[in-house]
Amino acid sequence: MKAKIVITPKKAVLDPQGKAVQNALEHMGYGGIQAVHVGKYMEIEIDGERESVRKQIDEACHKLLSNPVIEDYHFQLE
Amino acid sequence: MKAKIVITPKKAVLDPQGKAVQNALEHMGYGGIQAVHVGKYMEIEIDGERESVRKQIDEACHKLLSNPVIEDYHFQLE
């Protein structure tokens, strides 16, 4: 089974990396950009029963993979 | 319009960050993990006509946001 995890900064948190990418794109001539948010993406290939994998991944996201104070995460299992 | 971009290391490229996450998860007691891949995720909010936005984002991914030698990217527009 494969878990696809997306971790993004919370909306209320400053995202200097996103701002830097936005500035770079504007300097390269790309117009109409309203906002850029930069986060992390992870794929975890894991064996097990679907519900137990879901619980494990959720716990791992909360404890290790993200910082719940400043980041949100969501994932899907395939 | 919002572009959701996922950038991952190519399969043939070493992914030490993924290996580190895998080791950390195993040390925390999570079993059954076959592989972990770590990549980047970006959301770009951009105005414009759909096809022209698609072309711009594809070009930006190729030129700035990813390193096509060692990374793959894909994105979707919403």
Backbone of each chain as nested JSON, in Angstrom:
{
  "chains": [
    {"id": "A", "residues": [
      {"number": 1, "name": "MET", "atoms": {"N": [0.852, -1.186, 0.0], "CA": [0.0, 0.0, 0.0], "C": [0.89, 1.239, 0.0]}},
      {"number": 2, "name": "LYS", "atoms": {"N": [0.422, 2.295, -0.652], "CA": [1.231, 3.505, -0.717], "C": [0.469, 4.67, -0.086]}},
      {"number": 3, "name": "ALA", "atoms": {"N": [1.129, 5.364, 0.852], "CA": [0.536, 6.555, 1.46], "C": [1.174, 7.785, 0.84]}},
      {"number": 4, "name": "LYS", "atoms": {"N": [0.367, 8.688, 0.325], "CA": [0.864, 9.942, -0.245], "C": [0.514, 11.062, 0.721]}},
      {"number": 5, "name": "ILE", "atoms": {"N": [1.552, 11.674, 1.276], "CA": [1.384, 12.642, 2.359], "C": [1.788, 14.031, 1.877]}},
      {"number": 6, "name": "VAL", "atoms": {"N": [0.947, 15.006, 2.147], "CA": [1.265, 16.395, 1.826], "C": [1.269, 17.194, 3.125]}},
      {"number": 7, "name": "ILE", "atoms": {"N": [2.377, 17.918, 3.355], "CA": [2.515, 18.736, 4.557], "C": [2.688, 20.182, 4.126]}},
      {"number": 8, "name": "THR", "atoms": {"N": [1.831, 21.061, 4.607], "CA": [1.891, 22.47, 4.206], "C": [1.938, 23.353, 5.441]}},
      {"number": 9, "name": "PRO", "atoms": {"N": [2.554, 24.538, 5.319], "CA": [2.513, 25.472, 6.445], "C": [1.077, 25.933, 6.687]}},
      {"number": 10, "name": "LYS", "atoms": {"N": [0.705, 26.123, 7.936], "CA": [-0.628, 26.652, 8.241], "C": [-0.767, 28.044, 7.627]}},
      {"number": 11, "name": "LYS", "atoms": {"N": [-1.995, 28.406, 7.297], "CA": [-2.247, 29.687, 6.622], "C": [-1.743, 30.872, 7.451]}},
      {"number": 12, "name": "ALA", "atoms": {"N": [-1.818, 30.761, 8.783], "CA": [-1.451, 31.893, 9.638], "C": [0.068, 32.027, 9.8]}},
      {"number": 13, "name": "VAL", "atoms": {"N": [0.828, 31.046, 9.297], "CA": [2.277, 31.027, 9.495], "C": [2.971, 31.656, 8.287]}},
      {"number": 14, "name": "LEU", "atoms": {"N": [3.96, 32.497, 8.556], "CA": [4.76, 33.086, 7.48], "C": [5.416, 31.983, 6.664]}},
      {"number": 15, "name": "ASP", "atoms": {"N": [5.437, 32.165, 5.346], "CA": [6.019, 31.151, 4.457], "C": [7.083, 31.826, 3.588]}},
      {"number": 16, "name": "PRO", "atoms": {"N": [8.27, 32.083, 4.185], "CA": [9.298, 32.827, 3.452], "C": [9.767, 32.104, 2.193]}},
      {"number": 17, "name": "GLN", "atoms": {"N": [9.755, 30.764, 2.23], "CA": [10.184, 30.001, 1.05], "C": [9.193, 30.217, -0.1]}},
      {"number": 18, "name": "GLY", "atoms": {"N": [7.898, 30.209, 0.249], "CA": [6.878, 30.49, -0.765], "C": [7.028, 31.877, -1.341]}},
      {"number": 19, "name": "LYS", "atoms": {"N": [7.304, 32.842, -0.459], "CA": [7.477, 34.231, -0.907], "C": [8.695, 34.334, -1.83]}},
      {"number": 20, "name": "ALA", "atoms": {"N": [9.762, 33.615, -1.498], "CA": [10.976, 33.641, -2.323], "C": [10.709, 33.063, -3.702]}},
      {"number": 21, "name": "VAL", "atoms": {"N": [9.949, 31.958, -3.752], "CA": [9.612, 31.351, -5.04], "C": [8.739, 32.309, -5.842]}},
      {"number": 22, "name": "GLN", "atoms": {"N": [7.781, 32.946, -5.173], "CA": [6.91, 33.894, -5.862], "C": [7.729, 35.038, -6.472]}},
      {"number": 23, "name": "ASN", "atoms": {"N": [8.658, 35.603, -5.682], "CA": [9.509, 36.68, -6.201], "C": [10.334, 36.211, -7.391]}},
      {"number": 24, "name": "ALA", "atoms": {"N": [10.896, 35.006, -7.276], "CA": [11.734, 34.479, -8.36], "C": [10.912, 34.325, -9.633]}},
      {"number": 25, "name": "LEU", "atoms": {"N": [9.688, 33.796, -9.501], "CA": [8.828, 33.612, -10.675], "C": [8.489, 34.965, -11.298]}},
      {"number": 26, "name": "GLU", "atoms": {"N": [8.209, 35.95, -10.453], "CA": [7.872, 37.275, -10.985], "C": [9.07, 37.889, -11.707]}},
      {"number": 27, "name": "HIS", "atoms": {"N": [10.26, 37.703, -11.134], "CA": [11.461, 38.216, -11.794], "C": [11.717, 37.53, -13.121]}},
      {"number": 28, "name": "MET", "atoms": {"N": [11.263, 36.274, -13.241], "CA": [11.445, 35.554, -14.506], "C": [10.361, 35.905, -15.516]}},
      {"number": 29, "name": "GLY", "atoms": {"N": [9.428, 36.773, -15.112], "CA": [8.448, 37.268, -16.078], "C": [7.089, 36.595, -16.02]}},
      {"number": 30, "name": "TYR", "atoms": {"N": [6.878, 35.691, -15.038], "CA": [5.566, 35.067, -14.925], "C": [4.622, 36.024, -14.197]}},
      {"number": 31, "name": "GLY", "atoms": {"N": [3.495, 36.332, -14.815], "CA": [2.555, 37.29, -14.232], "C": [1.354, 36.61, -13.611]}},
      {"number": 32, "name": "GLY", "atoms": {"N": [0.559, 37.397, -12.896], "CA": [-0.727, 36.919, -12.38], "C": [-0.64, 35.999, -11.179]}},
      {"number": 33, "name": "ILE", "atoms": {"N": [0.55, 35.925, -10.542], "CA": [0.699, 35.014, -9.404], "C": [0.189, 35.686, -8.128]}},
      {"number": 34, "name": "GLN", "atoms": {"N": [-0.779, 35.065, -7.488], "CA": [-1.382, 35.628, -6.276], "C": [-0.644, 35.17, -5.025]}},
      {"number": 35, "name": "ALA", "atoms": {"N": [-0.221, 33.926, -4.99], "CA": [0.424, 33.387, -3.796], "C": [1.119, 32.08, -4.144]}},
      {"number": 36, "name": "VAL", "atoms": {"N": [2.182, 31.783, -3.382], "CA": [2.87, 30.494, -3.514], "C": [3.053, 29.916, -2.114]}},
      {"number": 37, "name": "HIS", "atoms": {"N": [2.708, 28.666, -1.961], "CA": [2.938, 27.982, -0.688], "C": [3.847, 26.792, -0.957]}},
      {"number": 38, "name": "VAL", "atoms": {"N": [4.882, 26.642, -0.14], "CA": [5.824, 25.537, -0.323], "C": [5.702, 24.577, 0.851]}},
      {"number": 39, "name": "GLY", "atoms": {"N": [5.542, 23.313, 0.552], "CA": [5.434, 22.308, 1.597], "C": [6.27, 21.088, 1.275]}},
      {"number": 40, "name": "LYS", "atoms": {"N": [5.957, 20.001, 1.945], "CA": [6.695, 18.76, 1.743], "C": [5.755, 17.676, 1.227]}},
      {"number": 41, "name": "TYR", "atoms": {"N": [6.337, 16.741, 0.511], "CA": [5.562, 15.63, -0.016], "C": [6.311, 14.348, 0.318]}},
      {"number": 42, "name": "MET", "atoms": {"N": [5.601, 13.352, 0.779], "CA": [6.231, 12.06, 1.067], "C": [5.383, 10.922, 0.565]}},
      {"number": 43, "name": "GLU", "atoms": {"N": [6.051, 9.904, 0.059], "CA": [5.373, 8.658, -0.281], "C": [5.945, 7.565, 0.602]}},
      {"number": 44, "name": "ILE", "atoms": {"N": [5.077, 6.858, 1.293], "CA": [5.533, 5.756, 2.135], "C": [4.888, 4.479, 1.625]}},
      {"number": 45, "name": "GLU", "atoms": {"N": [5.73, 3.528, 1.245], "CA": [5.226, 2.208, 0.848], "C": [5.237, 1.327, 2.081]}},
      {"number": 46, "name": "ILE", "atoms": {"N": [4.073, 0.816, 2.437], "CA": [3.943, 0.113, 3.71], "C": [2.972, -1.051, 3.552]}},
      {"number": 47, "name": "ASP", "atoms": {"N": [3.313, -2.159, 4.224], "CA": [2.435, -3.335, 4.215], "C": [1.497, -3.283, 5.412]}},
      {"number": 48, "name": "GLY", "atoms": {"N": [0.347, -3.904, 5.251], "CA": [-0.546, -4.026, 6.401], "C": [-1.998, -3.864, 6.028]}},
      {"number": 49, "name": "GLU", "atoms": {"N": [-2.834, -4.024, 7.029], "CA": [-4.287, -3.912, 6.841], "C": [-4.637, -2.421, 6.778]}},
      {"number": 50, "name": "ARG", "atoms": {"N": [-5.579, -2.082, 5.886], "CA": [-5.827, -0.684, 5.534], "C": [-6.073, 0.239, 6.744]}},
      {"number": 51, "name": "GLU", "atoms": {"N": [-6.954, -0.182, 7.628], "CA": [-7.303, 0.707, 8.745], "C": [-6.131, 0.886, 9.707]}},
      {"number": 52, "name": "SER", "atoms": {"N": [-5.348, -0.206, 9.896], "CA": [-4.207, -0.095, 10.81], "C": [-3.119, 0.773, 10.166]}},
      {"number": 53, "name": "VAL", "atoms": {"N": [-2.945, 0.658, 8.848], "CA": [-1.974, 1.52, 8.156], "C": [-2.405, 2.977, 8.272]}},
      {"number": 54, "name": "ARG", "atoms": {"N": [-3.713, 3.238, 8.078], "CA": [-4.203, 4.615, 8.182], "C": [-3.887, 5.206, 9.553]}},
      {"number": 55, "name": "LYS", "atoms": {"N": [-4.092, 4.396, 10.583], "CA": [-3.859, 4.875, 11.948], "C": [-2.366, 5.143, 12.18]}},
      {"number": 56, "name": "GLN", "atoms": {"N": [-1.532, 4.191, 11.692], "CA": [-0.077, 4.351, 11.846], "C": [0.431, 5.608, 11.149]}},
      {"number": 57, "name": "ILE", "atoms": {"N": [-0.025, 5.809, 9.907], "CA": [0.455, 6.959, 9.134], "C": [0.011, 8.263, 9.802]}},
      {"number": 58, "name": "ASP", "atoms": {"N": [-1.237, 8.282, 10.266], "CA": [-1.736, 9.492, 10.916], "C": [-0.895, 9.82, 12.149]}},
      {"number": 59, "name": "GLU", "atoms": {"N": [-0.578, 8.788, 12.92], "CA": [0.224, 8.983, 14.121], "C": [1.644, 9.436, 13.761]}},
      {"number": 60, "name": "ALA", "atoms": {"N": [2.225, 8.802, 12.734], "CA": [3.588, 9.162, 12.319], "C": [3.629, 10.605, 11.812]}},
      {"number": 61, "name": "CYS", "atoms": {"N": [2.601, 11.025, 11.075], "CA": [2.536, 12.41, 10.601], "C": [2.538, 13.361, 11.782]}},
      {"number": 62, "name": "HIS", "atoms": {"N": [1.75, 13.019, 12.782], "CA": [1.583, 13.903, 13.922], "C": [2.849, 13.965, 14.771]}},
      {"number": 63, "name": "LYS", "atoms": {"N": [3.497, 12.805, 14.946], "CA": [4.63, 12.731, 15.881], "C": [5.966, 13.059, 15.251]}},
      {"number": 64, "name": "LEU", "atoms": {"N": [6.156, 12.655, 13.987], "CA": [7.496, 12.753, 13.402], "C": [7.54, 13.607, 12.135]}},
      {"number": 65, "name": "LEU", "atoms": {"N": [6.584, 13.381, 11.226], "CA": [6.758, 13.919, 9.875], "C": [6.388, 15.389, 9.762]}},
      {"number": 66, "name": "SER", "atoms": {"N": [5.452, 15.84, 10.588], "CA": [5.085, 17.253, 10.544], "C": [5.26, 17.877, 11.912]}},
      {"number": 67, "name": "ASN", "atoms": {"N": [5.258, 19.196, 11.93], "CA": [5.225, 19.939, 13.187], "C": [3.812, 20.505, 13.318]}},
      {"number": 68, "name": "PRO", "atoms": {"N": [2.967, 19.883, 14.146], "CA": [1.549, 20.27, 14.169], "C": [1.308, 21.704, 14.635]}},
      {"number": 69, "name": "VAL", "atoms": {"N": [2.327, 22.328, 15.253], "CA": [2.158, 23.717, 15.688], "C": [2.076, 24.652, 14.479]}},
      {"number": 70, "name": "ILE", "atoms": {"N": [2.877, 24.376, 13.47], "CA": [2.948, 25.313, 12.34], "C": [2.572, 24.673, 11.008]}},
      {"number": 71, "name": "GLU", "atoms": {"N": [2.299, 23.367, 11.005], "CA": [2.023, 22.702, 9.729], "C": [0.723, 21.894, 9.778]}},
      {"number": 72, "name": "ASP", "atoms": {"N": [0.068, 21.817, 8.65], "CA": [-1.067, 20.908, 8.462], "C": [-0.615, 19.746, 7.591]}},
      {"number": 73, "name": "TYR", "atoms": {"N": [-1.271, 18.6, 7.748], "CA": [-0.969, 17.498, 6.842], "C": [-2.258, 16.832, 6.395]}},
      {"number": 74, "name": "HIS", "atoms": {"N": [-2.201, 16.211, 5.244], "CA": [-3.253, 15.283, 4.862], "C": [-2.618, 14.196, 4.007]}},
      {"number": 75, "name": "PHE", "atoms": {"N": [-3.272, 13.046, 3.974], "CA": [-2.69, 11.948, 3.196], "C": [-3.791, 11.093, 2.615]}},
      {"number": 76, "name": "GLN", "atoms": {"N": [-3.422, 10.348, 1.588], "CA": [-4.358, 9.369, 1.046], "C": [-3.646, 8.05, 0.843]}},
      {"number": 77, "name": "LEU", "atoms": {"N": [-4.386, 6.969, 0.968], "CA": [-3.823, 5.622, 0.792], "C": [-4.241, 5.095, -0.57]}},
      {"number": 78, "name": "GLU", "atoms": {"N": [-3.288, 4.451, -1.242], "CA": [-3.608, 3.887, -2.569], "C": [-3.199, 2.432, -2.617]}}
    ]},
    {"id": "B", "residues": [
      {"number": 1, "name": "MET", "atoms": {"N": [-7.044, 30.46, -10.097], "CA": [-6.773, 29.052, -10.351], "C": [-5.618, 28.609, -9.446]}},
      {"number": 2, "name": "LYS", "atoms": {"N": [-5.671, 27.35, -9.013], "CA": [-4.616, 26.866, -8.129], "C": [-3.899, 25.685, -8.782]}},
      {"number": 3, "name": "ALA", "atoms": {"N": [-2.562, 25.78, -8.859], "CA": [-1.759, 24.672, -9.38], "C": [-1.14, 23.939, -8.201]}},
      {"number": 4, "name": "LYS", "atoms": {"N": [-1.36, 22.629, -8.138], "CA": [-0.759, 21.807, -7.093], "C": [0.353, 20.981, -7.711]}},
      {"number": 5, "name": "ILE", "atoms": {"N": [1.569, 21.246, -7.279], "CA": [2.761, 20.677, -7.915], "C": [3.448, 19.711, -6.953]}},
      {"number": 6, "name": "VAL", "atoms": {"N": [3.782, 18.537, -7.451], "CA": [4.534, 17.568, -6.66], "C": [5.848, 17.28, -7.37]}},
      {"number": 7, "name": "ILE", "atoms": {"N": [6.942, 17.424, -6.646], "CA": [8.278, 17.182, -7.205], "C": [8.916, 16.05, -6.409]}},
      {"number": 8, "name": "THR", "atoms": {"N": [9.318, 14.991, -7.092], "CA": [9.903, 13.836, -6.402], "C": [11.253, 13.486, -7.026]}},
      {"number": 9, "name": "PRO", "atoms": {"N": [12.157, 12.912, -6.222], "CA": [13.412, 12.449, -6.813], "C": [13.132, 11.315, -7.802]}},
      {"number": 10, "name": "LYS", "atoms": {"N": [13.88, 11.28, -8.893], "CA": [13.733, 10.17, -9.84], "C": [14.071, 8.855, -9.141]}},
      {"number": 11, "name": "LYS", "atoms": {"N": [13.46, 7.778, -9.635], "CA": [13.64, 6.476, -8.984], "C": [15.107, 6.062, -8.935]}},
      {"number": 12, "name": "ALA", "atoms": {"N": [15.884, 6.433, -9.964], "CA": [17.274, 5.989, -10.044], "C": [18.202, 6.793, -9.137]}},
      {"number": 13, "name": "VAL", "atoms": {"N": [17.672, 7.883, -8.548], "CA": [18.507, 8.777, -7.755], "C": [18.434, 8.378, -6.281]}},
      {"number": 14, "name": "LEU", "atoms": {"N": [19.571, 8.378, -5.597], "CA": [19.6, 8.117, -4.159], "C": [18.744, 9.139, -3.431]}},
      {"number": 15, "name": "ASP", "atoms": {"N": [18.013, 8.698, -2.423], "CA": [17.132, 9.59, -1.668], "C": [17.473, 9.462, -0.18]}},
      {"number": 16, "name": "PRO", "atoms": {"N": [18.594, 10.092, 0.24], "CA": [19.048, 9.927, 1.63], "C": [18.027, 10.439, 2.639]}},
      {"number": 17, "name": "GLN", "atoms": {"N": [17.284, 11.481, 2.265], "CA": [16.279, 12.022, 3.185], "C": [15.164, 10.993, 3.407]}},
      {"number": 18, "name": "GLY", "atoms": {"N": [14.769, 10.325, 2.323], "CA": [13.765, 9.273, 2.45], "C": [14.264, 8.125, 3.312]}},
      {"number": 19, "name": "LYS", "atoms": {"N": [15.528, 7.764, 3.1], "CA": [16.127, 6.682, 3.895], "C": [16.176, 7.067, 5.374]}},
      {"number": 20, "name": "ALA", "atoms": {"N": [16.502, 8.338, 5.649], "CA": [16.566, 8.809, 7.039], "C": [15.193, 8.743, 7.696]}},
      {"number": 21, "name": "VAL", "atoms": {"N": [14.159, 9.152, 6.95], "CA": [12.799, 9.097, 7.497], "C": [12.403, 7.643, 7.745]}},
      {"number": 22, "name": "GLN", "atoms": {"N": [12.745, 6.775, 6.794], "CA": [12.423, 5.347, 6.961], "C": [13.086, 4.795, 8.227]}},
      {"number": 23, "name": "ASN", "atoms": {"N": [14.374, 5.091, 8.416], "CA": [15.075, 4.624, 9.617], "C": [14.426, 5.166, 10.885]}},
      {"number": 24, "name": "ALA", "atoms": {"N": [14.075, 6.451, 10.866], "CA": [13.464, 7.059, 12.053], "C": [12.143, 6.371, 12.374]}},
      {"number": 25, "name": "LEU", "atoms": {"N": [11.329, 6.118, 11.347], "CA": [10.041, 5.459, 11.582], "C": [10.25, 4.062, 12.15]}},
      {"number": 26, "name": "GLU", "atoms": {"N": [11.248, 3.34, 11.605], "CA": [11.501, 1.982, 12.099], "C": [11.972, 2.015, 13.555]}},
      {"number": 27, "name": "HIS", "atoms": {"N": [12.819, 2.999, 13.887], "CA": [13.261, 3.124, 15.283], "C": [12.115, 3.474, 16.215]}},
      {"number": 28, "name": "MET", "atoms": {"N": [11.094, 4.138, 15.683], "CA": [9.931, 4.49, 16.514], "C": [8.944, 3.333, 16.617]}},
      {"number": 29, "name": "GLY", "atoms": {"N": [9.274, 2.223, 15.937], "CA": [8.459, 1.034, 16.107], "C": [7.433, 0.78, 15.01]}},
      {"number": 30, "name": "TYR", "atoms": {"N": [7.456, 1.594, 13.963], "CA": [6.528, 1.351, 12.858], "C": [7.092, 0.258, 11.967]}},
      {"number": 31, "name": "GLY", "atoms": {"N": [6.322, -0.796, 11.743], "CA": [6.811, -1.923, 10.955], "C": [6.22, -1.937, 9.556]}},
      {"number": 32, "name": "GLY", "atoms": {"N": [6.761, -2.826, 8.727], "CA": [6.194, -3.067, 7.405], "C": [6.488, -2.009, 6.372]}},
      {"number": 33, "name": "ILE", "atoms": {"N": [7.434, -1.102, 6.67], "CA": [7.72, -0.021, 5.716], "C": [8.698, -0.511, 4.655]}},
      {"number": 34, "name": "GLN", "atoms": {"N": [8.274, -0.435, 3.413], "CA": [9.096, -0.909, 2.294], "C": [10.016, 0.189, 1.77]}},
      {"number": 35, "name": "ALA", "atoms": {"N": [9.517, 1.411, 1.691], "CA": [10.305, 2.505, 1.129], "C": [9.658, 3.831, 1.503]}},
      {"number": 36, "name": "VAL", "atoms": {"N": [10.504, 4.864, 1.57], "CA": [10.006, 6.225, 1.781], "C": [10.677, 7.13, 0.759]}},
      {"number": 37, "name": "HIS", "atoms": {"N": [9.874, 7.948, 0.099], "CA": [10.42, 8.937, -0.828], "C": [9.997, 10.317, -0.35]}},
      {"number": 38, "name": "VAL", "atoms": {"N": [10.961, 11.238, -0.299], "CA": [10.654, 12.593, 0.168], "C": [10.811, 13.561, -0.996]}},
      {"number": 39, "name": "GLY", "atoms": {"N": [9.799, 14.368, -1.195], "CA": [9.84, 15.347, -2.278], "C": [9.33, 16.693, -1.814]}},
      {"number": 40, "name": "LYS", "atoms": {"N": [8.988, 17.53, -2.77], "CA": [8.492, 18.868, -2.448], "C": [7.073, 19.03, -2.969]}},
      {"number": 41, "name": "TYR", "atoms": {"N": [6.342, 19.905, -2.329], "CA": [4.975, 20.186, -2.73], "C": [4.812, 21.7, -2.801]}},
      {"number": 42, "name": "MET", "atoms": {"N": [4.206, 22.178, -3.863], "CA": [3.949, 23.62, -3.976], "C": [2.548, 23.871, -4.463]}},
      {"number": 43, "name": "GLU", "atoms": {"N": [1.944, 24.91, -3.928], "CA": [0.674, 25.4, -4.444], "C": [0.9, 26.801, -4.977]}},
      {"number": 44, "name": "ILE", "atoms": {"N": [0.519, 27.022, -6.217], "CA": [0.648, 28.352, -6.796], "C": [-0.743, 28.844, -7.172]}},
      {"number": 45, "name": "GLU", "atoms": {"N": [-1.132, 29.967, -6.595], "CA": [-2.408, 30.598, -6.986], "C": [-2.103, 31.601, -8.077]}},
      {"number": 46, "name": "ILE", "atoms": {"N": [-2.74, 31.42, -9.218], "CA": [-2.375, 32.208, -10.394], "C": [-3.619, 32.509, -11.218]}},
      {"number": 47, "name": "ASP", "atoms": {"N": [-3.671, 33.724, -11.748], "CA": [-4.785, 34.125, -12.613], "C": [-4.442, 33.837, -14.064]}},
      {"number": 48, "name": "GLY", "atoms": {"N": [-5.469, 33.614, -14.875], "CA": [-5.22, 33.486, -16.304], "C": [-6.074, 32.411, -16.935]}},
      {"number": 49, "name": "GLU", "atoms": {"N": [-5.917, 32.31, -18.227], "CA": [-6.679, 31.341, -19.021], "C": [-6.027, 29.967, -18.829]}},
      {"number": 50, "name": "ARG", "atoms": {"N": [-6.865, 28.932, -18.71], "CA": [-6.411, 27.615, -18.261], "C": [-5.22, 27.061, -19.048]}},
      {"number": 51, "name": "GLU", "atoms": {"N": [-5.307, 27.117, -20.381], "CA": [-4.232, 26.507, -21.181], "C": [-2.929, 27.292, -21.043]}},
      {"number": 52, "name": "SER", "atoms": {"N": [-3.047, 28.627, -20.956], "CA": [-1.835, 29.434, -20.845], "C": [-1.212, 29.233, -19.455]}},
      {"number": 53, "name": "VAL", "atoms": {"N": [-2.067, 29.081, -18.414], "CA": [-1.546, 28.805, -17.075], "C": [-0.83, 27.458, -17.064]}},
      {"number": 54, "name": "ARG", "atoms": {"N": [-1.448, 26.445, -17.704], "CA": [-0.821, 25.121, -17.752], "C": [0.567, 25.187, -18.378]}},
      {"number": 55, "name": "LYS", "atoms": {"N": [0.679, 25.977, -19.447], "CA": [1.967, 26.096, -20.145], "C": [2.995, 26.817, -19.266]}},
      {"number": 56, "name": "GLN", "atoms": {"N": [2.532, 27.896, -18.616], "CA": [3.434, 28.656, -17.74], "C": [3.948, 27.802, -16.586]}},
      {"number": 57, "name": "ILE", "atoms": {"N": [3.027, 27.07, -15.956], "CA": [3.431, 26.264, -14.794], "C": [4.398, 25.168, -15.227]}},
      {"number": 58, "name": "ASP", "atoms": {"N": [4.114, 24.545, -16.367], "CA": [4.999, 23.486, -16.847], "C": [6.406, 24.032, -17.094]}},
      {"number": 59, "name": "GLU", "atoms": {"N": [6.468, 25.212, -17.716], "CA": [7.76, 25.837, -17.999], "C": [8.473, 26.217, -16.694]}},
      {"number": 60, "name": "ALA", "atoms": {"N": [7.711, 26.776, -15.735], "CA": [8.306, 27.181, -14.457], "C": [8.839, 25.964, -13.7]}},
      {"number": 61, "name": "CYS", "atoms": {"N": [8.091, 24.856, -13.747], "CA": [8.557, 23.624, -13.093], "C": [9.878, 23.185, -13.697]}},
      {"number": 62, "name": "HIS", "atoms": {"N": [9.948, 23.258, -15.03], "CA": [11.135, 22.768, -15.721], "C": [12.347, 23.669, -15.479]}},
      {"number": 63, "name": "LYS", "atoms": {"N": [12.107, 24.983, -15.464], "CA": [13.227, 25.933, -15.406], "C": [13.653, 26.286, -13.991]}},
      {"number": 64, "name": "LEU", "atoms": {"N": [12.687, 26.376, -13.07], "CA": [13.015, 26.935, -11.758], "C": [12.699, 25.981, -10.611]}},
      {"number": 65, "name": "LEU", "atoms": {"N": [11.516, 25.385, -10.644], "CA": [11.023, 24.723, -9.433], "C": [11.62, 23.338, -9.234]}},
      {"number": 66, "name": "SER", "atoms": {"N": [11.965, 22.654, -10.315], "CA": [12.579, 21.336, -10.162], "C": [13.929, 21.301, -10.87]}},
      {"number": 67, "name": "ASN", "atoms": {"N": [14.692, 20.289, -10.545], "CA": [15.931, 20.009, -11.274], "C": [15.666, 18.773, -12.133]}},
      {"number": 68, "name": "PRO", "atoms": {"N": [15.428, 18.987, -13.446], "CA": [14.98, 17.864, -14.286], "C": [16.002, 16.729, -14.421]}},
      {"number": 69, "name": "VAL", "atoms": {"N": [17.239, 16.989, -14.028], "CA": [18.251, 15.932, -14.104], "C": [17.975, 14.852, -13.053]}},
      {"number": 70, "name": "ILE", "atoms": {"N": [17.553, 15.275, -11.886], "CA": [17.385, 14.315, -10.791], "C": [15.957, 14.244, -10.249]}},
      {"number": 71, "name": "GLU", "atoms": {"N": [15.063, 15.107, -10.754], "CA": [13.709, 15.131, -10.198], "C": [12.648, 15.014, -11.295]}},
      {"number": 72, "name": "ASP", "atoms": {"N": [11.534, 14.414, -10.938], "CA": [10.331, 14.411, -11.774], "C": [9.312, 15.348, -11.155]}},
      {"number": 73, "name": "TYR", "atoms": {"N": [8.446, 15.893, -11.978], "CA": [7.352, 16.694, -11.411], "C": [6.047, 16.355, -12.123]}},
      {"number": 74, "name": "HIS", "atoms": {"N": [4.957, 16.558, -11.412], "CA": [3.652, 16.572, -12.066], "C": [2.774, 17.561, -11.317]}},
      {"number": 75, "name": "PHE", "atoms": {"N": [1.774, 18.082, -12.003], "CA": [0.906, 19.071, -11.344], "C": [-0.507, 18.936, -11.876]}},
      {"number": 76, "name": "GLN", "atoms": {"N": [-1.431, 19.47, -11.089], "CA": [-2.803, 19.547, -11.561], "C": [-3.359, 20.937, -11.277]}},
      {"number": 77, "name": "LEU", "atoms": {"N": [-4.258, 21.372, -12.146], "CA": [-4.891, 22.693, -11.983], "C": [-6.292, 22.517, -11.423]}},
      {"number": 78, "name": "GLU", "atoms": {"N": [-6.627, 23.391, -10.482], "CA": [-7.975, 23.312, -9.881], "C": [-8.657, 24.665, -9.929]}}
    ]}
  ]
}
